[in-house]
């Protein structure tokens, strides 16, 4: 069953909508059948996920809109389906039934906002209109009877970009959001989703097959080695060509180029923060603007190899395929926009395969070999650090390399805070917003520790053993 290709049933639901939208787009019937798609996914009158079939279909209608590109007036690629966001408790600090109605009333004494009161049994109650979520009452309760119950999306968002609106639905602060997609993956109801640009990709594929004068390239992230586990990587590459892509290139080759250039830049400047993770770069700009001066001037591996292709190939169109929702924001930057025409996640690629009834397990294996071991391991936390160390070595640069590899946005925050206070004992920050690195991206089909082993194995299979060897192929 296709559901086994995903971690969660929420991902499977999202996939079903994407697949159906893609099918209709291929057949040029999307607009005329738009209203029928929710009924195709939930036929009959029995709801499978919600209280009634009508609400279920209304929510599916919103999912269809996001599959078609979402709200054009919202610049963020992460959006909330408000009608779907109604099953979670409001959250915050609550008094549980562990409260014994003690006489000490420490919780009341410590609360500076008058939010604690007691009923006739001396049981504590919290006035939400007064509570400031400081947690002081929870810390002093001898029974640990006061607990914080945050919504999954709020727990997932470590940069506090999510709050609740007047309708008790999640609301995203675009001034804080870095589009990492952690909330997308963690929401148990799928009420937060990333916009899809799968229609743009289908349009490019269709025009390419009709003889339009351009070559369509697929640039695949190295984390693809840990995905599509039910098939072989070579079959995935063949599947991409079956879809209509002229050539498939590794973003890892761009990673080799970045590692080579970034190692030189680090030695010249003395301190650097990495530029490969767009969510990390965005986080610096929004939360630590005083540190923007230290961001590497290199484009990300995706943009670096795409720029090379467009500079050397006439009429090239490029689709990036990877695990990252933040890449959908990155390609809107003026510095990147000319090189990438659209972004697909691995979730969306699976939907694209199935919309064309391409069973990749039946295909012959093609070869994907453009990059070195060091370029490929960019996919996991610590890989970039290893690659920069190798770059320094290959350039013969004598530099006292003191890196800190930040695994997840909380680790990034700690390192950046230390740097802002001049107490960081390091001269290079590798920032990965997702725990595990790119293999933990919201657009992955699967997540987990096994993915790291798959990426390392994929790296060891590279023919080019050094960064210089890989880059020399471009000359």
CORRAWO-V319906 format. One record per residue. RES is the residue in three letters. BURIAL is b if it has 9 or more other ideal C-beta (glycine too) atoms within 8 Angstrom, else e. Layout:
res = (RES,RES)
burial = (BURIAL,BURIAL)
This chain:
res = (UNK,UNK,UNK,UNK,UNK,UNK,UNK,UNK,UNK,UNK,UNK,UNK,UNK,UNK,UNK,UNK,UNK,UNK,UNK,UNK,UNK,UNK,UNK,UNK,UNK,UNK,UNK,UNK,UNK,UNK,UNK,UNK,UNK,UNK,UNK,UNK,UNK,UNK,UNK,UNK,UNK,UNK,UNK,UNK,UNK,UNK,UNK,UNK,UNK,UNK,UNK,UNK,UNK,UNK,UNK,UNK,UNK,UNK,UNK,UNK,UNK,UNK,UNK,UNK,UNK,UNK,UNK,UNK,UNK,UNK,UNK,UNK,UNK,UNK,UNK,UNK,UNK,UNK,UNK,UNK,UNK,UNK,UNK,UNK,UNK,UNK,UNK,UNK,UNK,UNK,UNK,UNK,UNK,UNK,UNK,UNK,UNK,UNK,UNK,UNK,UNK,UNK,UNK,UNK,UNK,UNK,UNK,UNK,UNK,UNK,UNK,UNK,UNK,UNK,UNK,UNK,UNK,UNK,UNK,UNK,UNK,UNK,UNK,UNK,UNK,UNK,UNK,UNK,UNK,UNK,UNK,UNK,UNK,UNK,UNK,UNK,UNK,UNK,UNK,UNK,UNK,UNK,UNK,UNK,UNK,UNK,UNK,UNK,UNK,UNK,UNK,UNK,UNK,UNK,UNK,UNK,UNK,UNK,UNK,UNK,UNK,UNK,UNK,UNK,UNK,UNK,UNK,UNK,UNK,UNK,UNK,UNK,UNK,UNK,UNK,UNK,UNK,UNK,UNK,UNK,UNK,UNK,UNK,UNK,UNK,UNK,UNK,UNK,UNK,UNK,UNK,UNK,UNK,UNK,UNK,UNK,UNK,UNK,UNK,UNK,UNK,UNK,UNK,UNK,UNK,UNK,UNK,UNK,UNK,UNK,UNK,UNK,UNK,UNK,UNK,UNK,UNK,UNK,UNK,UNK,UNK,UNK,UNK,UNK,UNK,UNK,UNK,UNK,UNK,UNK,UNK,UNK,UNK,UNK,UNK,UNK,UNK,UNK,UNK,UNK,UNK,UNK,UNK,UNK,UNK,UNK,UNK,UNK,UNK,UNK,UNK,UNK,UNK,UNK,UNK,UNK,UNK,UNK,UNK,UNK,UNK,UNK,UNK,UNK,UNK,UNK,UNK,UNK,UNK,UNK,UNK,UNK,UNK,UNK,UNK,UNK,UNK,UNK,UNK,UNK,UNK,UNK,UNK,UNK,UNK,UNK,UNK,UNK,UNK,UNK,UNK,UNK,UNK,UNK,UNK,UNK,UNK,UNK,UNK,UNK,UNK,UNK,UNK,UNK,UNK,UNK,UNK,UNK,UNK,UNK,UNK,UNK,UNK,UNK,UNK,UNK,UNK,UNK,UNK,UNK,UNK,UNK,UNK,UNK,UNK,UNK,UNK,UNK,UNK,UNK,UNK,UNK,UNK,UNK,UNK,UNK,UNK,UNK,UNK,UNK,UNK,UNK,UNK,UNK,UNK,UNK,UNK,UNK,UNK,UNK,UNK,UNK,UNK,UNK,UNK,UNK,UNK,UNK,UNK,UNK,UNK,UNK,UNK,UNK,UNK,UNK,UNK,UNK,UNK,UNK,UNK,UNK,UNK,UNK,UNK,UNK,UNK,UNK,UNK,UNK,UNK,UNK,UNK,UNK,UNK,UNK,UNK,UNK,UNK,UNK,UNK,UNK,UNK,UNK,UNK,UNK,UNK,UNK,UNK,UNK,UNK,UNK,UNK,UNK,UNK,UNK,UNK,UNK,UNK,UNK,UNK,UNK,UNK,UNK,UNK,UNK,UNK,UNK,UNK,UNK,UNK,UNK,UNK,UNK,UNK,UNK,UNK,UNK,UNK,UNK,UNK,UNK,UNK,UNK,UNK,UNK,UNK,UNK,UNK,UNK,UNK,UNK,UNK,UNK,UNK,UNK,UNK,UNK,UNK,UNK,UNK,UNK,UNK,UNK,UNK,UNK,UNK,UNK,UNK,UNK,UNK,UNK,UNK,UNK,UNK,UNK,UNK,UNK,UNK,UNK,UNK,UNK,UNK,UNK,UNK)
burial = (e,b,e,e,b,b,e,e,e,b,b,b,b,b,b,b,b,b,b,b,b,b,b,b,b,b,e,e,e,b,e,e,b,b,e,e,b,b,e,e,b,b,e,e,e,e,b,e,e,e,e,e,b,e,b,b,b,b,b,b,b,b,b,b,b,b,b,b,b,b,e,e,e,e,e,b,b,b,b,b,b,b,b,b,b,e,e,b,e,e,b,b,b,b,b,e,e,e,b,e,e,e,e,e,b,b,b,b,e,b,b,e,e,e,b,b,e,b,e,e,e,b,b,b,b,b,b,e,e,e,b,e,e,e,e,b,b,b,e,b,b,e,e,e,b,b,b,b,e,e,b,b,b,b,e,b,b,b,b,e,b,b,e,b,b,e,e,e,b,b,b,b,b,e,e,b,b,b,b,b,b,b,b,b,b,b,b,e,b,b,b,b,b,b,b,b,b,b,b,b,b,b,b,b,b,b,e,b,e,e,e,e,e,e,b,b,b,b,b,b,b,b,b,b,b,b,b,b,e,e,b,e,b,b,b,b,b,b,b,b,b,b,b,b,b,e,e,b,b,b,b,b,b,b,b,b,b,b,b,b,b,b,b,b,b,b,b,e,e,e,e,b,b,b,b,b,b,b,b,b,b,b,b,b,b,b,b,b,e,e,b,b,e,b,b,b,e,b,b,b,b,b,b,b,b,b,b,b,b,b,e,e,b,e,e,b,b,b,b,b,b,b,b,b,b,b,b,b,b,b,b,e,e,e,e,b,b,e,b,b,e,b,b,b,b,b,b,b,b,b,b,b,b,b,b,b,e,b,e,b,e,e,b,e,b,b,e,b,e,b,b,b,b,b,b,b,b,b,b,b,b,b,b,b,b,b,b,b,b,b,b,b,e,b,b,e,b,e,e,e,b,e,b,b,b,b,b,b,b,e,b,b,b,b,b,b,b,b,b,b,e,e,e,b,e,b,b,b,b,b,b,b,b,b,e,b,b,b,b,b,b,b,b,b,b,b,b,e,e,e,b,b,e,b,b,b,b,b,b,e,e,b,e,b,e,b,b,e,b,b,b,e,b,e,e)
